């Protein structure tokens, strides 16, 4: 959530001012999708599935770090029921492919899952975003555990 520090924003603006138009467009996509990932993280931290819903495409698929698969409504339901104590994103990288982009990163979180069991985990994740009607939406998300503690 706090990854978008003022210093980084200033540095990106300086880079954008000197970059070619194509690089500027990519930098804009990079910044926009990182912001959306941070907004997703904030929504998850507060259990706010209403804020998360518009970010996920209707055909959204989610592969959790335990290998289970969930659709959009199941993911939103889990967001409401999970009680997060901490949730942080790091190492985000954006790779753009026209109207599709892949965002990867690391997530570290702690809380109580929808099943009532506590978790303390670090995961590597990959989200696939597609631009539809001028708006970015996540169509797929997958996570793999790096460290699990209970």
C-alpha positions as CSV (number, residue, x, y, z in Angstrom):
1,X,0.0,0.0,0.0
2,X,2.8,2.4,0.8
3,X,4.9,1.4,-2.2
4,X,3.9,4.5,-4.1
5,X,6.1,6.9,-2.2
6,X,6.4,10.5,-3.3
7,X,10.1,10.1,-4.2
8,X,9.4,7.2,-6.5
9,X,6.6,9.1,-8.2
10,X,8.9,12.1,-8.7
11,X,11.6,9.9,-10.2
12,X,9.0,8.3,-12.5
13,X,7.8,11.7,-13.6
14,X,11.4,12.7,-14.4
15,X,11.9,9.5,-16.4
16,X,8.7,10.0,-18.3
17,X,9.7,13.6,-19.2
18,X,12.8,12.2,-21.0
19,X,11.3,9.0,-22.4
20,X,9.9,8.4,-25.9
21,X,6.1,8.4,-26.4
22,X,6.0,4.5,-26.4
23,X,8.0,4.3,-23.2
24,X,5.8,6.9,-21.6
25,X,2.7,4.9,-22.5
26,X,4.3,1.8,-21.0
27,X,5.3,3.7,-17.9
28,X,1.7,4.9,-17.5
29,X,0.4,1.3,-17.8
30,X,3.1,0.2,-15.3
31,X,2.0,2.9,-12.8
32,X,-1.7,2.3,-13.4
33,X,-1.6,-1.4,-12.8
34,X,0.7,-1.2,-9.8
35,X,-1.9,1.3,-8.3
36,X,-4.7,-1.2,-9.1
37,X,-2.7,-4.0,-7.4
38,X,-2.3,-1.8,-4.3
39,X,-6.0,-0.9,-4.3
40,X,-6.8,-4.7,-4.5
41,X,-4.5,-5.2,-1.5
42,X,-6.2,-2.4,0.4
43,X,-9.6,-3.9,-0.3
44,X,-8.4,-7.3,0.8
45,X,-6.9,-5.9,4.0
46,X,-10.3,-4.3,4.9
47,X,-12.5,-7.1,3.6
48,X,-14.0,-4.7,1.1
49,X,-15.3,-6.9,-1.7
50,X,-17.4,-4.1,-3.2
51,X,-14.2,-2.1,-4.1
52,X,-12.6,-5.3,-5.5
53,X,-15.5,-6.4,-7.6
54,X,-15.1,-3.9,-10.5
55,X,-11.4,-4.9,-10.8
56,X,-12.2,-8.5,-11.6
57,X,-13.6,-9.6,-15.0
58,X,-16.8,-11.6,-15.1
59,X,-14.8,-14.7,-16.2
60,X,-12.1,-14.2,-13.5
61,X,-10.2,-17.3,-12.4
62,X,-8.1,-17.5,-9.2
63,X,-5.7,-20.3,-8.4
64,X,-4.8,-20.0,-4.7
65,X,-1.4,-21.0,-3.3
66,X,-2.9,-24.3,-2.1
67,X,-3.9,-25.2,-5.7
68,X,-7.7,-24.6,-5.2
69,X,-9.5,-22.8,-8.0
70,X,-12.1,-20.0,-7.4
71,X,-14.3,-17.8,-9.7
72,X,-15.0,-14.1,-9.2
73,X,-18.0,-14.6,-6.7
74,X,-16.0,-17.1,-4.7
75,X,-13.0,-14.8,-4.5
76,X,-15.2,-11.9,-3.4
77,X,-16.9,-14.0,-0.8
78,X,-13.5,-15.1,0.6
79,X,-12.4,-11.4,0.7
80,X,-15.4,-10.6,2.9
81,X,-14.8,-13.5,5.3
82,X,-11.0,-13.2,5.6
83,X,-9.8,-11.1,8.6
84,X,-6.4,-9.6,7.7
85,X,-4.0,-8.2,10.3
86,X,-1.3,-7.4,7.8
87,X,-0.9,-7.5,4.0
88,X,2.0,-6.1,2.0
89,X,3.0,-6.2,-1.7
90,X,6.6,-6.0,-2.9
91,X,8.7,-6.7,-6.0
92,X,6.0,-5.7,-8.4
93,X,6.9,-6.0,-12.1
94,X,4.6,-5.2,-15.0
95,X,5.1,-6.7,-18.5
96,X,2.8,-5.1,-21.1
97,X,1.5,-7.0,-24.2
98,X,-0.8,-4.5,-26.0
99,X,-4.2,-4.6,-24.2
100,X,-2.9,-7.4,-21.9
101,X,-0.4,-7.1,-19.1
102,X,1.1,-9.5,-16.6
103,X,1.9,-8.2,-13.1
104,X,4.0,-10.3,-10.8
105,X,5.0,-9.7,-7.2
106,X,5.4,-10.9,-3.7
107,X,2.7,-10.8,-1.0
108,X,3.2,-11.2,2.7
109,X,0.1,-11.5,4.9
110,X,-1.2,-12.5,8.3
111,X,-4.7,-13.0,9.6
112,X,-7.5,-15.5,9.9
113,X,-8.9,-17.2,6.8
114,X,-12.6,-17.7,5.9
115,X,-12.3,-21.1,7.6
116,X,-11.3,-19.5,10.9
117,X,-7.8,-20.8,10.7
118,X,-4.9,-18.4,11.3
119,X,-2.3,-17.9,8.6
120,X,1.1,-16.2,8.2
121,X,2.4,-16.5,4.7
122,X,4.6,-15.2,1.9
123,X,3.6,-15.9,-1.6
124,X,4.7,-15.2,-5.2
125,X,1.8,-14.1,-7.4
126,X,1.0,-13.5,-11.1
127,X,-2.0,-11.5,-12.2
128,X,-3.2,-11.2,-15.8
129,X,-4.9,-7.9,-16.7
130,X,-6.8,-7.2,-19.9
131,X,-8.0,-3.7,-21.1
132,X,-11.7,-3.9,-22.0
133,X,-13.6,-0.8,-23.1
134,X,-10.8,1.4,-21.8
135,X,-10.7,-0.2,-18.4
136,X,-8.2,-2.7,-16.9
137,X,-9.7,-5.8,-15.4
138,X,-7.9,-8.8,-13.9
139,X,-8.9,-12.0,-15.7
140,X,-6.6,-14.5,-13.9
141,X,-4.6,-14.7,-10.7
142,X,-2.3,-17.4,-9.4
143,X,-0.2,-17.7,-6.3
144,X,2.5,-20.0,-5.1
145,X,3.8,-20.2,-1.5
146,X,7.2,-19.0,-0.6
147,X,6.9,-19.4,3.1
148,X,3.9,-20.7,5.2
149,X,3.7,-20.4,9.0
150,X,0.8,-21.3,11.2
